Amino acid sequence: MQGNFKYLKGFGMLTRILAVAFSSFVTVLSTSIPLILYYPELDNGTVFLLIGVLLLGSFLTHGLLTHIVNDLIDFKSGTDEHSPGILSGGSRVIQTKQFTYSQLKLFGIVLSAVMMLAAILFFTFGHIELGILTVIGIWGALSYSIKPFIFAYRPLAGEWLSLFPSMLFLGLAAPWIILDSIPLWAWFNAAINAIWCMSWVMVHHIPDIDADQRARPVKRTTVLYESAKWGRRAAHWPAAAYLILVAVLAVIMTSTRELAGLVTLILSIVTVLMLFDMKNSDVEAVTSVEKKMLIVASVTAILLGLTI
């Protein structure tokens, strides 16, 4: 019984379910809610079933596989060992002996194999969209941390080549599968949610700047690159830049969705100001902002879903 509790606790630590819920889950809801509210011709039972499938897929991909692989690589490079982060620095399931490195590696291999098998079955039985989404999810998780890609250790690559496509297509998934074509509102919702997630991840990396520098190989995130070039005062610049991109999309969106565009613009500006008021060297201050960003991102995602 004690061993089972240990494993359950380990999986709870590993998944970091609140972060997944406030990023991946709300991304699914942001483009699923309109299908229920604004498309009366659709069968709500089918929509709810699809939402369940997408939530499960995002949990397996972002909550488990991504975190498993990232924990393994960051443990080997040493960055998690030196991280002072509260929310960052990995799940610490290896350091706290919830799982051994070998056990976690086995979980990762089995989960990767199961997801690849699922993709093959989706393609075989004609569920092409679900097959493509599964492959993109696997790509995002593995390319972020595993050689020869290891995009998490390269500036810009981690967020744009791994995170962004995974989050973008997660957002597009429901309307893509249910409707004959992907409407404009879905592209805006998915893109804004994906870029907002990228901004949050940039803040997530700030407490780990020194640990990432000490890692072998050096985990040269975009945040570390900017800090090395311009000093710790520049650590929040990547996050702010992505939020400015969100603001630009919000302005464009006002031409067709005035309320959604204006509120998204206001929330993005408020969050940018919060970043510039943040003390980058204070781990607790950065963590506080990170939590607030997750909440604001969730509010934005749901708002976008309610106002198409």
TALIN-V700387 format. One record per residue. N is the residue number from 1. RES is the residue in one letter. SS is DSSP state (H for helix, E for strand, C for the rest). Layout:
BEGIN
N_RES_SS + N_RES_SS
END
This chain:
BEGIN
1_M_C + 2_Q_H + 3_G_H + 4_N_H + 5_F_H + 6_K_H + 7_Y_H + 8_L_H + 9_K_H + 10_G_H + 11_F_H + 12_G_H + 13_M_H + 14_L_H + 15_T_H + 16_R_C + 17_I_H + 18_L_H + 19_A_H + 20_V_H + 21_A_H + 22_F_H + 23_S_H + 24_S_H + 25_F_H + 26_V_H + 27_T_H + 28_V_H + 29_L_H + 30_S_H + 31_T_H + 32_S_H + 33_I_H + 34_P_H + 35_L_H + 36_I_H + 37_L_H + 38_Y_C + 39_Y_C + 40_P_C + 41_E_C + 42_L_C + 43_D_C + 44_N_H + 45_G_H + 46_T_H + 47_V_H + 48_F_H + 49_L_H + 50_L_H + 51_I_H + 52_G_H + 53_V_H + 54_L_H + 55_L_H + 56_L_H + 57_G_H + 58_S_H + 59_F_H + 60_L_H + 61_T_H + 62_H_H + 63_G_H + 64_L_H + 65_L_H + 66_T_H + 67_H_H + 68_I_H + 69_V_H + 70_N_H + 71_D_H + 72_L_H + 73_I_H + 74_D_H + 75_F_H + 76_K_H + 77_S_H + 78_G_C + 79_T_H + 80_D_H + 81_E_H + 82_H_H + 83_S_C + 84_P_C + 85_G_C + 86_I_C + 87_L_C + 88_S_C + 89_G_C + 90_G_C + 91_S_C + 92_R_C + 93_V_C + 94_I_C + 95_Q_C + 96_T_C + 97_K_C + 98_Q_C + 99_F_C + 100_T_C + 101_Y_H + 102_S_H + 103_Q_H + 104_L_H + 105_K_H + 106_L_H + 107_F_H + 108_G_H + 109_I_H + 110_V_H + 111_L_H + 112_S_H + 113_A_H + 114_V_H + 115_M_H + 116_M_H + 117_L_H + 118_A_H + 119_A_H + 120_I_H + 121_L_H + 122_F_H + 123_F_H + 124_T_H + 125_F_C + 126_G_C + 127_H_C + 128_I_H + 129_E_H + 130_L_H + 131_G_H + 132_I_H + 133_L_H + 134_T_H + 135_V_H + 136_I_H + 137_G_H + 138_I_H + 139_W_H + 140_G_H + 141_A_H + 142_L_H + 143_S_H + 144_Y_H + 145_S_H + 146_I_C + 147_K_C + 148_P_C + 149_F_C + 150_I_C + 151_F_H + 152_A_H + 153_Y_H + 154_R_C + 155_P_C + 156_L_C + 157_A_H + 158_G_H + 159_E_H + 160_W_H + 161_L_H + 162_S_H + 163_L_H + 164_F_H + 165_P_H + 166_S_H + 167_M_H + 168_L_H + 169_F_H + 170_L_H + 171_G_H + 172_L_H + 173_A_H + 174_A_H + 175_P_H + 176_W_H + 177_I_H + 178_I_H + 179_L_C + 180_D_C + 181_S_C + 182_I_C + 183_P_C + 184_L_H + 185_W_H + 186_A_H + 187_W_H + 188_F_H + 189_N_H + 190_A_H + 191_A_H + 192_I_H + 193_N_H + 194_A_H + 195_I_H + 196_W_H + 197_C_H + 198_M_H + 199_S_H + 200_W_H + 201_V_H + 202_M_H + 203_V_H + 204_H_H + 205_H_H + 206_I_H + 207_P_C + 208_D_C + 209_I_H + 210_D_H + 211_A_H + 212_D_H + 213_Q_H + 214_R_H + 215_A_C + 216_R_C + 217_P_C + 218_V_C + 219_K_C + 220_R_C + 221_T_C + 222_T_H + 223_V_H + 224_L_H + 225_Y_H + 226_E_H + 227_S_H + 228_A_H + 229_K_H + 230_W_H + 231_G_C + 232_R_H + 233_R_H + 234_A_H + 235_A_C + 236_H_C + 237_W_H + 238_P_H + 239_A_H + 240_A_H + 241_A_H + 242_Y_H + 243_L_H + 244_I_H + 245_L_H + 246_V_H + 247_A_H + 248_V_H + 249_L_H + 250_A_H + 251_V_H + 252_I_H + 253_M_H + 254_T_C + 255_S_C + 256_T_C + 257_R_C + 258_E_H + 259_L_H + 260_A_H + 261_G_H + 262_L_H + 263_V_H + 264_T_H + 265_L_H + 266_I_H + 267_L_H + 268_S_H + 269_I_H + 270_V_H + 271_T_H + 272_V_H + 273_L_H + 274_M_H + 275_L_H + 276_F_H + 277_D_C + 278_M_C + 279_K_C + 280_N_C + 281_S_C + 282_D_C + 283_V_H + 284_E_H + 285_A_H + 286_V_H + 287_T_H + 288_S_H + 289_V_H + 290_E_H + 291_K_H + 292_K_H + 293_M_H + 294_L_H + 295_I_H + 296_V_H + 297_A_H + 298_S_H + 299_V_H + 300_T_H + 301_A_H + 302_I_H + 303_L_H + 304_L_H + 305_G_H + 306_L_H + 307_T_C + 308_I_C
END
